[in-house]
Amino acid sequence: MERKTGVKINTNTVEGYYSIFKRGMKGVYQHCAEKHLHRYVAEFDFRYSNRSARGIEDQERAGKALSGIVGKRLTYRRLDESKTLA
């Protein structure tokens, strides 16, 4: 199948992507809540799109991953929550 963009997509591409996703979910995370599924899929999409087979090596991949944190803040609780525990 070929889209208007000229990119060819076939069942092997889909099966390969799903295989990587399934292997990672069973091997790394082992459980995924449905409400977070989109985050896991986004991570594996990044991994698949930035793999060595596409010519992207570790240093470039790390740079791309770290560019996603610019302007973001890691918090362990919501900013509007009280700092005391009940």
N, C-alpha and C positions, 0 to 999 in steps of 0.2 A: 504494500500500500504506500502511495506517495502523496504527501500533502502538497498544497500549493507552494509551500516554502522550499520544496525540493528535498526535504528530509525524509528518508525512507524509514518506516517503522514496520517491524514484522513481529511475529509471535516470539521469536527467539529473544528479541530485545525485552519484551514484556516478561517472559519467563526468567531471563537473567536478572532483571531488576527485582522481581518477586523473590527469586531464590536468595539474593543478597539480603533483602529485607527479612525474610523468614529466618534465615540463618542467624542474623543479628538479634532478632527478637527472642529466639529460643536460646541463643548462646550468651548474649550480653545482658539483656534486660529481664528475660524470663516471665515478665508480667507487664501488661500495659492496660491502664485504665482507659476506657473509651473516651473520656473527656480530654485525654492527653494524646490520643492517637495522631492528631494532626502534627504534633511536635515530633513524634518519632518518624513519621513519614517525611517531614521536612529535613530531618537529620540524614536519613538514608538517601534522600534525593540529592543532598549536598555531597554525600560520599560517592554516590554513583556518578554524578556529573563531574566530579573532581578527582577521578581515579587515575592511577598511573597509566592505564591503557589509553587514556586520552591525552597523555603527555604532560600531566600535571603531577609534579613530584612533591615530596613532603614539605619543603620550604615554602613553595608557592601555595600549597593547600593550607598550611598553617597561617600564612598571611591573609588568605581569603577568609578563613574562619575567624581570625582575630579582628578583621575589619568590620565584622558584624556586631562587635560589642561597643563600638564608638558611640558615645552619648547615652549609654544604658547604665543602669545601676543595679547591682545585685542586692536584694534585700531578702531577709528571712521571714519577715512579717510585713503585713501591710502598714504603710506609713500612718494610717488613721487608727491603728490598733494601739491599745494601751501597752506599755512596756512591762507591766506587771502581769504575772501569770495567775490565773484563777485557781 
